Amino acid sequence: MKTMVSLAALVAVMGAAQSATAQMNLREIRSVCMSDYHSYCSGVMPGSGRIFACLNEHMSKLSPACAKVVGVAAQCDEDHKKLCPNVPPGDGRTRACLIAHKQQLSPACAATLARAASK
């Protein structure tokens, strides 16, 4: 029961994350970050993107898979807002849009996407 409540809390909170790029990766974040959520953020009150912020704050401790998706979301949010504002999130559409605009990406986002692609 506790696992179901935790899963529901993570799903709800990640769904409410304010970051548009975090929205792009919700399914992936939910699937790969559950154990990290339990380890570092289970005591965080859901809402307003607090769990996403918690995961981001614990980046150095996250599993490699979780760190990868949280890092891309955190580093590319402004690029997403500027370059892909009308791209609906999900199914890799936002990531594809960012890659299509690779010449215009901020250095941080470009580096994060390159690292994510190489892992």
N, CA, C and O atoms as CSV, one atom per row, in Angstrom:
chain,resi,resn,atom,element,x,y,z
A,1,MET,N,N,0.829,-1.198,0.000
A,1,MET,CA,C,0.000,0.000,0.000
A,1,MET,C,C,0.869,1.256,0.000
A,1,MET,O,O,0.586,2.220,-0.711
A,2,LYS,N,N,1.949,1.232,0.821
A,2,LYS,CA,C,2.835,2.384,0.894
A,2,LYS,C,C,3.460,2.669,-0.468
A,2,LYS,O,O,3.608,3.828,-0.856
A,3,THR,N,N,3.831,1.602,-1.200
A,3,THR,CA,C,4.413,1.772,-2.528
A,3,THR,C,C,3.405,2.407,-3.475
A,3,THR,O,O,3.767,3.279,-4.265
A,4,MET,N,N,2.161,1.989,-3.407
A,4,MET,CA,C,1.129,2.565,-4.272
A,4,MET,C,C,0.923,4.043,-3.960
A,4,MET,O,O,0.757,4.852,-4.873
A,5,VAL,N,N,0.933,4.399,-2.688
A,5,VAL,CA,C,0.769,5.798,-2.302
A,5,VAL,C,C,1.969,6.601,-2.794
A,5,VAL,O,O,1.806,7.702,-3.320
A,6,SER,N,N,3.180,6.052,-2.625
A,6,SER,CA,C,4.385,6.745,-3.079
A,6,SER,C,C,4.375,6.908,-4.583
A,6,SER,O,O,4.707,7.979,-5.091
A,7,LEU,N,N,4.001,5.868,-5.303
A,7,LEU,CA,C,3.930,5.946,-6.758
A,7,LEU,C,C,2.911,6.995,-7.180
A,7,LEU,O,O,3.169,7.792,-8.081
A,8,ALA,N,N,1.765,6.992,-6.532
A,8,ALA,CA,C,0.734,7.986,-6.864
A,8,ALA,C,C,1.235,9.396,-6.579
A,8,ALA,O,O,0.979,10.318,-7.355
A,9,ALA,N,N,1.948,9.567,-5.468
A,9,ALA,CA,C,2.476,10.898,-5.138
A,9,ALA,C,C,3.503,11.339,-6.172
A,9,ALA,O,O,3.477,12.488,-6.614
A,10,LEU,N,N,4.411,10.440,-6.565
A,10,LEU,CA,C,5.424,10.806,-7.554
A,10,LEU,C,C,4.772,11.143,-8.888
A,10,LEU,O,O,5.141,12.131,-9.523
A,11,VAL,N,N,3.819,10.346,-9.314
A,11,VAL,CA,C,3.136,10.606,-10.576
A,11,VAL,C,C,2.416,11.951,-10.529
A,11,VAL,O,O,2.504,12.736,-11.473
A,12,ALA,N,N,1.714,12.216,-9.448
A,12,ALA,CA,C,0.977,13.473,-9.327
A,12,ALA,C,C,1.909,14.666,-9.298
A,12,ALA,O,O,1.654,15.674,-9.956
A,13,VAL,N,N,2.977,14.559,-8.546
A,13,VAL,CA,C,3.883,15.691,-8.405
A,13,VAL,C,C,4.649,15.940,-9.696
A,13,VAL,O,O,4.794,17.086,-10.123
A,14,MET,N,N,5.130,14.888,-10.308
A,14,MET,CA,C,5.864,15.073,-11.550
A,14,MET,C,C,4.918,15.628,-12.617
A,14,MET,O,O,5.335,16.419,-13.463
A,15,GLY,N,N,3.686,15.231,-12.582
A,15,GLY,CA,C,2.710,15.768,-13.527
A,15,GLY,C,C,2.445,17.243,-13.298
A,15,GLY,O,O,2.045,17.958,-14.217
A,16,ALA,N,N,2.665,17.695,-12.080
A,16,ALA,CA,C,2.427,19.100,-11.768
A,16,ALA,C,C,3.694,19.935,-11.834
A,16,ALA,O,O,3.662,21.126,-11.524
A,17,ALA,N,N,4.800,19.338,-12.230
A,17,ALA,CA,C,6.060,20.083,-12.305
A,17,ALA,C,C,5.896,21.279,-13.224
A,17,ALA,O,O,5.248,21.188,-14.267
A,18,GLN,N,N,6.480,22.395,-12.836
A,18,GLN,CA,C,6.307,23.607,-13.616
A,18,GLN,C,C,7.174,23.627,-14.867
A,18,GLN,O,O,6.847,24.327,-15.825
A,19,SER,N,N,8.255,22.885,-14.881
A,19,SER,CA,C,9.174,22.896,-16.005
A,19,SER,C,C,8.557,22.236,-17.227
A,19,SER,O,O,8.126,21.085,-17.158
A,20,ALA,N,N,8.511,22.944,-18.332
A,20,ALA,CA,C,7.972,22.368,-19.561
A,20,ALA,C,C,8.818,21.204,-20.028
A,20,ALA,O,O,8.281,20.216,-20.530
A,21,THR,N,N,10.117,21.296,-19.876
A,21,THR,CA,C,10.972,20.204,-20.296
A,21,THR,C,C,10.813,19.018,-19.364
A,21,THR,O,O,10.938,17.874,-19.802
A,22,ALA,N,N,10.546,19.254,-18.120
A,22,ALA,CA,C,10.252,18.143,-17.218
A,22,ALA,C,C,9.006,17.422,-17.708
A,22,ALA,O,O,8.936,16.195,-17.648
A,23,GLN,N,N,8.023,18.171,-18.192
A,23,GLN,CA,C,6.835,17.555,-18.742
A,23,GLN,C,C,7.184,16.645,-19.913
A,23,GLN,O,O,6.573,15.590,-20.082
A,24,MET,N,N,8.147,17.039,-20.709
A,24,MET,CA,C,8.557,16.247,-21.858
A,24,MET,C,C,9.037,14.868,-21.415
A,24,MET,O,O,8.850,13.894,-22.144
A,25,ASN,N,N,9.634,14.766,-20.270
A,25,ASN,CA,C,10.242,13.535,-19.813
A,25,ASN,C,C,9.460,12.836,-18.702
A,25,ASN,O,O,10.003,11.941,-18.054
A,26,LEU,N,N,8.226,13.208,-18.466
A,26,LEU,CA,C,7.502,12.670,-17.316
A,26,LEU,C,C,7.460,11.157,-17.280
A,26,LEU,O,O,7.760,10.556,-16.249
A,27,ARG,N,N,7.098,10.536,-18.375
A,27,ARG,CA,C,6.987,9.077,-18.393
A,27,ARG,C,C,8.345,8.456,-18.071
A,27,ARG,O,O,8.429,7.499,-17.301
A,28,GLU,N,N,9.388,8.994,-18.655
A,28,GLU,CA,C,10.730,8.470,-18.425
A,28,GLU,C,C,11.181,8.736,-16.986
A,28,GLU,O,O,11.756,7.859,-16.342
A,29,ILE,N,N,10.922,9.937,-16.490
A,29,ILE,CA,C,11.303,10.262,-15.116
A,29,ILE,C,C,10.572,9.346,-14.142
A,29,ILE,O,O,11.173,8.814,-13.209
A,30,ARG,N,N,9.273,9.168,-14.363
A,30,ARG,CA,C,8.499,8.298,-13.474
A,30,ARG,C,C,9.049,6.875,-13.473
A,30,ARG,O,O,9.146,6.243,-12.422
A,31,SER,N,N,9.404,6.381,-14.639
A,31,SER,CA,C,9.822,4.987,-14.713
A,31,SER,C,C,11.220,4.753,-14.156
A,31,SER,O,O,11.480,3.681,-13.609
A,32,VAL,N,N,12.119,5.707,-14.276
A,32,VAL,CA,C,13.495,5.458,-13.851
A,32,VAL,C,C,13.870,6.068,-12.503
A,32,VAL,O,O,14.926,5.742,-11.960
A,33,CYS,N,N,13.046,6.930,-11.958
A,33,CYS,CA,C,13.427,7.644,-10.733
A,33,CYS,C,C,12.689,7.188,-9.474
A,33,CYS,O,O,12.844,7.811,-8.424
A,34,MET,N,N,11.908,6.141,-9.549
A,34,MET,CA,C,11.117,5.741,-8.384
A,34,MET,C,C,12.002,5.417,-7.180
A,34,MET,O,O,11.707,5.871,-6.074
A,35,SER,N,N,13.069,4.652,-7.360
A,35,SER,CA,C,13.910,4.309,-6.203
A,35,SER,C,C,14.632,5.545,-5.670
A,35,SER,O,O,14.827,5.674,-4.461
A,36,ASP,N,N,15.033,6.458,-6.566
A,36,ASP,CA,C,15.668,7.700,-6.123
A,36,ASP,C,C,14.672,8.564,-5.341
A,36,ASP,O,O,15.026,9.182,-4.337
A,37,TYR,N,N,13.448,8.594,-5.807
A,37,TYR,CA,C,12.391,9.314,-5.094
A,37,TYR,C,C,12.260,8.771,-3.668
A,37,TYR,O,O,12.216,9.535,-2.704
A,38,HIS,N,N,12.197,7.441,-3.550
A,38,HIS,CA,C,12.068,6.837,-2.223
A,38,HIS,C,C,13.280,7.155,-1.348
A,38,HIS,O,O,13.133,7.408,-0.152
A,39,SER,N,N,14.460,7.144,-1.932
A,39,SER,CA,C,15.684,7.372,-1.165
A,39,SER,C,C,15.862,8.814,-0.708
A,39,SER,O,O,16.322,9.054,0.409
A,40,TYR,N,N,15.503,9.780,-1.555
A,40,TYR,CA,C,15.862,11.172,-1.286
A,40,TYR,C,C,14.697,12.139,-1.127
A,40,TYR,O,O,14.858,13.197,-0.519
A,41,CYS,N,N,13.536,11.801,-1.656
A,41,CYS,CA,C,12.476,12.809,-1.731
A,41,CYS,C,C,11.126,12.354,-1.190
A,41,CYS,O,O,10.138,13.073,-1.341
A,42,SER,N,N,11.055,11.193,-0.571
A,42,SER,CA,C,9.752,10.691,-0.126
A,42,SER,C,C,9.112,11.584,0.931
A,42,SER,O,O,7.893,11.559,1.095
A,43,GLY,N,N,9.906,12.370,1.650
A,43,GLY,CA,C,9.360,13.269,2.661
A,43,GLY,C,C,8.989,14.645,2.142
A,43,GLY,O,O,8.521,15.492,2.902
A,44,VAL,N,N,9.194,14.873,0.850
A,44,VAL,CA,C,8.898,16.177,0.255
A,44,VAL,C,C,7.403,16.274,-0.031
A,44,VAL,O,O,6.802,15.355,-0.587
A,45,MET,N,N,6.816,17.401,0.358
A,45,MET,CA,C,5.397,17.606,0.116
A,45,MET,C,C,5.140,17.774,-1.382
A,45,MET,O,O,5.763,18.616,-2.029
A,46,PRO,N,N,4.230,16.980,-1.929
A,46,PRO,CA,C,3.924,17.085,-3.360
A,46,PRO,C,C,3.331,18.443,-3.736
A,46,PRO,O,O,2.656,19.090,-2.937
A,47,GLY,N,N,3.602,18.851,-4.966
A,47,GLY,CA,C,3.016,20.069,-5.512
A,47,GLY,C,C,4.054,21.070,-5.964
A,47,GLY,O,O,5.150,21.140,-5.408
A,48,SER,N,N,3.709,21.836,-6.967
A,48,SER,CA,C,4.522,22.934,-7.477
A,48,SER,C,C,5.931,22.532,-7.895
A,48,SER,O,O,6.857,23.340,-7.822
A,49,GLY,N,N,6.095,21.292,-8.330
A,49,GLY,CA,C,7.388,20.848,-8.825
A,49,GLY,C,C,8.421,20.579,-7.746
A,49,GLY,O,O,9.612,20.488,-8.042
A,50,ARG,N,N,7.979,20.450,-6.479
A,50,ARG,CA,C,8.936,20.258,-5.388
A,50,ARG,C,C,9.707,18.942,-5.489
A,50,ARG,O,O,10.889,18.895,-5.148
A,51,ILE,N,N,9.060,17.879,-5.950
A,51,ILE,CA,C,9.781,16.607,-6.054
A,51,ILE,C,C,10.805,16.680,-7.181
A,51,ILE,O,O,11.919,16.176,-7.036
A,52,PHE,N,N,10.445,17.294,-8.289
A,52,PHE,CA,C,11.431,17.477,-9.361
A,52,PHE,C,C,12.613,18.294,-8.834
A,52,PHE,O,O,13.766,17.962,-9.107
A,53,ALA,N,N,12.333,19.347,-8.091
A,53,ALA,CA,C,13.405,20.171,-7.512
A,53,ALA,C,C,14.251,19.348,-6.549
A,53,ALA,O,O,15.473,19.496,-6.526
A,54,CYS,N,N,13.628,18.491,-5.762
A,54,CYS,CA,C,14.351,17.638,-4.834
A,54,CYS,C,C,15.281,16.690,-5.588
A,54,CYS,O,O,16.449,16.541,-5.228
A,55,LEU,N,N,14.763,16.053,-6.631
A,55,LEU,CA,C,15.607,15.157,-7.425
A,55,LEU,C,C,16.779,15.932,-8.027
A,55,LEU,O,O,17.911,15.449,-8.035
A,56,ASN,N,N,16.504,17.115,-8.521
A,56,ASN,CA,C,17.555,17.947,-9.105
A,56,ASN,C,C,18.611,18.320,-8.056
A,56,ASN,O,O,19.803,18.346,-8.362
A,57,GLU,N,N,18.182,18.607,-6.831
A,57,GLU,CA,C,19.113,18.953,-5.749
A,57,GLU,C,C,20.005,17.769,-5.359
A,57,GLU,O,O,21.124,17.968,-4.885
A,58,HIS,N,N,19.521,16.553,-5.553
A,58,HIS,CA,C,20.279,15.352,-5.205
A,58,HIS,C,C,20.940,14.723,-6.433
A,58,HIS,O,O,21.242,13.530,-6.432
A,59,MET,N,N,21.162,15.506,-7.458
A,59,MET,CA,C,21.680,15.006,-8.731
A,59,MET,C,C,22.904,14.113,-8.570
A,59,MET,O,O,22.988,13.070,-9.217
A,60,SER,N,N,23.838,14.494,-7.735
A,60,SER,CA,C,25.084,13.728,-7.602
A,60,SER,C,C,24.869,12.356,-6.967
A,60,SER,O,O,25.737,11.489,-7.067
A,61,LYS,N,N,23.732,12.151,-6.321
A,61,LYS,CA,C,23.447,10.880,-5.657
A,61,LYS,C,C,22.497,9.999,-6.459
A,61,LYS,O,O,22.308,8.832,-6.116
A,62,LEU,N,N,21.897,10.529,-7.516
A,62,LEU,CA,C,20.882,9.791,-8.266
A,62,LEU,C,C,21.495,8.655,-9.069
A,62,LEU,O,O,22.675,8.688,-9.421
A,63,SER,N,N,20.680,7.658,-9.352
A,63,SER,CA,C,21.113,6.585,-10.241
A,63,SER,C,C,21.435,7.211,-11.597
A,63,SER,O,O,20.872,8.251,-11.937
A,64,PRO,N,N,22.320,6.604,-12.368
A,64,PRO,CA,C,22.683,7.186,-13.664
A,64,PRO,C,C,21.482,7.447,-14.579
A,64,PRO,O,O,21.420,8.487,-15.235
A,65,ALA,N,N,20.541,6.522,-14.626
A,65,ALA,CA,C,19.380,6.701,-15.508
A,65,ALA,C,C,18.519,7.876,-15.063
A,65,ALA,O,O,18.062,8.660,-15.894
A,66,CYS,N,N,18.299,8.000,-13.768
A,66,CYS,CA,C,17.491,9.107,-13.247
A,66,CYS,C,C,18.220,10.429,-13.441
A,66,CYS,O,O,17.612,11.415,-13.856
A,67,ALA,N,N,19.511,10.459,-13.145
A,67,ALA,CA,C,20.287,11.688,-13.314
A,67,ALA,C,C,20.247,12.163,-14.756
A,67,ALA,O,O,20.200,13.365,-15.016
A,68,LYS,N,N,20.264,11.231,-15.686
A,68,LYS,CA,C,20.242,11.585,-17.110
A,68,LYS,C,C,18.960,12.334,-17.471
A,68,LYS,O,O,19.025,13.405,-18.075
A,69,VAL,N,N,17.801,11.791,-17.112
A,69,VAL,CA,C,16.549,12.438,-17.511
A,69,VAL,C,C,16.279,13.712,-16.724
A,69,VAL,O,O,15.752,14.677,-17.276
A,70,VAL,N,N,16.633,13.730,-15.440
A,70,VAL,CA,C,16.438,14.943,-14.640
A,70,VAL,C,C,17.380,16.039,-15.132
A,70,VAL,O,O,16.992,17.205,-15.199
A,71,GLY,N,N,18.596,15.678,-15.470
A,71,GLY,CA,C,19.573,16.653,-15.965
A,71,GLY,C,C,19.144,17.309,-17.256
A,71,GLY,O,O,19.261,18.526,-17.402
A,72,VAL,N,N,18.646,16.521,-18.198
A,72,VAL,CA,C,18.176,17.088,-19.461
A,72,VAL,C,C,17.025,18.047,-19.208
A,72,VAL,O,O,16.987,19.144,-19.766
A,73,ALA,N,N,16.092,17.634,-18.368
A,73,ALA,CA,C,14.944,18.497,-18.072
A,73,ALA,C,C,15.388,19.807,-17.429
A,73,ALA,O,O,14.899,20.879,-17.785
A,74,ALA,N,N,16.309,19.713,-16.487
A,74,ALA,CA,C,16.749,20.914,-15.767
A,74,ALA,C,C,17.563,21.853,-16.659
A,74,ALA,O,O,17.379,23.069,-16.602
A,75,GLN,N,N,18.450,21.310,-17.472
A,75,GLN,CA,C,19.347,22.140,-18.275
A,75,GLN,C,C,18.687,22.724,-19.513
A,75,GLN,O,O,19.153,23.738,-20.033
A,76,CYS,N,N,17.622,22.116,-19.996
A,76,CYS,CA,C,17.056,22.527,-21.286
A,76,CYS,C,C,15.712,23.246,-21.188
A,76,CYS,O,O,15.069,23.490,-22.209
A,77,ASP,N,N,15.289,23.581,-19.996
A,77,ASP,CA,C,13.967,24.193,-19.851
A,77,ASP,C,C,13.838,25.506,-20.628
A,77,ASP,O,O,12.870,25.692,-21.365
A,78,GLU,N,N,14.790,26.406,-20.475
A,78,GLU,CA,C,14.706,27.697,-21.171
A,78,GLU,C,C,14.774,27.517,-22.691
A,78,GLU,O,O,14.075,28.201,-23.439
A,79,ASP,N,N,15.623,26.593,-23.134
A,79,ASP,CA,C,15.721,26.316,-24.574
A,79,ASP,C,C,14.390,25.788,-25.102
A,79,ASP,O,O,13.951,26.161,-26.190
A,80,HIS,N,N,13.764,24.930,-24.333
A,80,HIS,CA,C,12.460,24.392,-24.734
A,80,HIS,C,C,11.432,25.514,-24.866
A,80,HIS,O,O,10.705,25.582,-25.857
A,81,LYS,N,N,11.375,26.381,-23.878
A,81,LYS,CA,C,10.408,27.482,-23.912
A,81,LYS,C,C,10.637,28.394,-25.116
A,81,LYS,O,O,9.683,28.867,-25.734
A,82,LYS,N,N,11.908,28.637,-25.446
A,82,LYS,CA,C,12.249,29.560,-26.524
A,82,LYS,C,C,12.121,28.923,-27.912
A,82,LYS,O,O,11.589,29.542,-28.835
A,83,LEU,N,N,12.602,27.703,-28.054
A,83,LEU,CA,C,12.709,27.092,-29.380
A,83,LEU,C,C,11.557,26.166,-29.750
A,83,LEU,O,O,11.299,25.942,-30.932
A,84,CYS,N,N,10.872,25.634,-28.767
A,84,CYS,CA,C,9.844,24.625,-29.044
A,84,CYS,C,C,8.551,24.888,-28.265
A,84,CYS,O,O,7.971,23.951,-27.717
A,85,PRO,N,N,8.092,26.125,-28.204
A,85,PRO,CA,C,6.953,26.429,-27.331
A,85,PRO,C,C,5.648,25.752,-27.735
A,85,PRO,O,O,4.784,25.537,-26.885
A,86,ASN,N,N,5.488,25.417,-28.987
A,86,ASN,CA,C,4.227,24.830,-29.450
A,86,ASN,C,C,4.306,23.327,-29.674
A,86,ASN,O,O,3.371,22.722,-30.199
A,87,VAL,N,N,5.414,22.729,-29.278
A,87,VAL,CA,C,5.568,21.287,-29.444
A,87,VAL,C,C,4.930,20.601,-28.243
A,87,VAL,O,O,5.337,20.842,-27.107
A,88,PRO,N,N,3.932,19.745,-28.482
A,88,PRO,CA,C,3.297,19.068,-27.349
A,88,PRO,C,C,4.254,18.057,-26.718
A,88,PRO,O,O,4.960,17.348,-27.436
A,89,PRO,N,N,4.285,17.982,-25.394
A,89,PRO,CA,C,5.196,17.054,-24.724
A,89,PRO,C,C,4.797,15.601,-24.958
A,89,PRO,O,O,3.643,15.288,-25.251
A,90,GLY,N,N,5.783,14.733,-24.820
A,90,GLY,CA,C,5.536,13.300,-24.910
A,90,GLY,C,C,6.088,12.682,-26.175
A,90,GLY,O,O,6.287,13.358,-27.184
A,91,ASP,N,N,6.330,11.389,-26.104
A,91,ASP,CA,C,6.803,10.598,-27.241
A,91,ASP,C,C,8.069,11.152,-27.876
A,91,ASP,O,O,8.290,10.961,-29.072
A,92,GLY,N,N,8.894,11.827,-27.109
A,92,GLY,CA,C,10.171,12.327,-27.613
A,92,GLY,C,C,10.089,13.541,-28.515
A,92,GLY,O,O,11.090,13.933,-29.114
A,93,ARG,N,N,8.906,14.149,-28.625
A,93,ARG,CA,C,8.734,15.292,-29.534
A,93,ARG,C,C,9.565,16.501,-29.122
A,93,ARG,O,O,10.179,17.149,-29.970
A,94,THR,N,N,9.588,16.806,-27.847
A,94,THR,CA,C,10.352,17.979,-27.409
A,94,THR,C,C,11.844,17.737,-27.572
A,94,THR,O,O,12.572,18.621,-28.023
A,95,ARG,N,N,12.301,16.550,-27.210
A,95,ARG,CA,C,13.722,16.229,-27.373
A,95,ARG,C,C,14.103,16.322,-28.851
A,95,ARG,O,O,15.160,16.856,-29.187
A,96,ALA,N,N,13.246,15.804,-29.734
A,96,ALA,CA,C,13.515,15.882,-31.173
A,96,ALA,C,C,13.566,17.336,-31.642
A,96,ALA,O,O,14.401,17.693,-32.473
A,97,CYS,N,N,12.682,18.166,-31.113
A,97,CYS,CA,C,12.680,19.586,-31.470
A,97,CYS,C,C,13.975,20.252,-31.028
A,97,CYS,O,O,14.573,21.022,-31.780
A,98,LEU,N,N,14.408,19.953,-29.800
A,98,LEU,CA,C,15.657,20.539,-29.312
A,98,LEU,C,C,16.841,20.105,-30.175
A,98,LEU,O,O,17.709,20.915,-30.498
A,99,ILE,N,N,16.871,18.842,-30.542
A,99,ILE,CA,C,17.958,18.346,-31.386
A,99,ILE,C,C,17.910,19.011,-32.755
A,99,ILE,O,O,18.952,19.314,-33.335
A,100,ALA,N,N,16.709,19.238,-33.274
A,100,ALA,CA,C,16.568,19.916,-34.568
A,100,ALA,C,C,17.091,21.352,-34.512
A,100,ALA,O,O,17.489,21.907,-35.536
A,101,HIS,N,N,17.092,21.944,-33.338
A,101,HIS,CA,C,17.582,23.315,-33.141
A,101,HIS,C,C,18.958,23.335,-32.475
A,101,HIS,O,O,19.295,24.299,-31.787
A,102,LYS,N,N,19.749,22.290,-32.671
A,102,LYS,CA,C,20.999,22.158,-31.923
A,102,LYS,C,C,21.942,23.342,-32.090
A,102,LYS,O,O,22.718,23.637,-31.181
A,103,GLN,N,N,21.892,24.026,-33.227
A,103,GLN,CA,C,22.775,25.190,-33.426
A,103,GLN,C,C,22.360,26.381,-32.571
A,103,GLN,O,O,23.155,27.297,-32.363
A,104,GLN,N,N,21.130,26.379,-32.076
A,104,GLN,CA,C,20.618,27.498,-31.291
A,104,GLN,C,C,20.558,27.201,-29.795
A,104,GLN,O,O,20.178,28.073,-29.014
A,105,LEU,N,N,20.920,25.999,-29.386
A,105,LEU,CA,C,20.814,25.620,-27.978
A,105,LEU,C,C,21.835,26.349,-27.120
A,105,LEU,O,O,22.916,26.716,-27.582
A,106,SER,N,N,21.472,26.547,-25.876
A,106,SER,CA,C,22.428,27.082,-24.913
A,106,SER,C,C,23.542,26.048,-24.741
A,106,SER,O,O,23.311,24.855,-24.941
A,107,PRO,N,N,24.729,26.487,-24.378
A,107,PRO,CA,C,25.827,25.532,-24.173
A,107,PRO,C,C,25.482,24.440,-23.150
A,107,PRO,O,O,25.838,23.278,-23.344
A,108,ALA,N,N,24.802,24.804,-22.081
A,108,ALA,CA,C,24.463,23.825,-21.041
A,108,ALA,C,C,23.511,22.763,-21.573
A,108,ALA,O,O,23.700,21.574,-21.315
A,109,CYS,N,N,22.498,23.180,-22.305
A,109,CYS,CA,C,21.536,22.231,-22.861
A,109,CYS,C,C,22.207,21.356,-23.919
A,109,CYS,O,O,22.005,20.142,-23.933
A,110,ALA,N,N,22.993,21.951,-24.791
A,110,ALA,CA,C,23.673,21.182,-25.829
A,110,ALA,C,C,24.585,20.124,-25.210
A,110,ALA,O,O,24.613,18.981,-25.666
A,111,ALA,N,N,25.321,20.502,-24.183
A,111,ALA,CA,C,26.222,19.556,-23.521
A,111,ALA,C,C,25.448,18.443,-22.840
A,111,ALA,O,O,25.853,17.282,-22.883
A,112,THR,N,N,24.340,18.794,-22.212
A,112,THR,CA,C,23.528,17.790,-21.522
A,112,THR,C,C,22.917,16.810,-22.505
A,112,THR,O,O,22.920,15.604,-22.259
A,113,LEU,N,N,22.391,17.310,-23.618
A,113,LEU,CA,C,21.833,16.423,-24.638
A,113,LEU,C,C,22.915,15.517,-25.242
A,113,LEU,O,O,22.663,14.343,-25.512
A,114,ALA,N,N,24.109,16.059,-25.450
A,114,ALA,CA,C,25.198,15.258,-25.993
A,114,ALA,C,C,25.585,14.141,-25.021
A,114,ALA,O,O,25.787,12.996,-25.427
A,115,ARG,N,N,25.687,14.489,-23.718
A,115,ARG,CA,C,26.010,13.466,-22.704
A,115,ARG,C,C,24.924,12.410,-22.643
A,115,ARG,O,O,25.224,11.219,-22.555
A,116,ALA,N,N,23.668,12.826,-22.688
A,116,ALA,CA,C,22.558,11.887,-22.622
A,116,ALA,C,C,22.559,10.942,-23.828
A,116,ALA,O,O,22.255,9.757,-23.694
A,117,ALA,N,N,22.899,11.465,-24.989
A,117,ALA,CA,C,22.914,10.652,-26.206
A,117,ALA,C,C,24.062,9.643,-26.179
A,117,ALA,O,O,23.958,8.570,-26.773
A,118,SER,N,N,25.145,9.979,-25.499
A,118,SER,CA,C,26.316,9.094,-25.494
A,118,SER,C,C,26.228,7.992,-24.444
A,118,SER,O,O,27.055,7.081,-24.445
A,119,LYS,N,N,25.258,8.053,-23.560
A,119,LYS,CA,C,25.144,7.041,-22.494
A,119,LYS,C,C,24.239,5.917,-22.913
A,119,LYS,O,O,24.026,4.977,-22.147
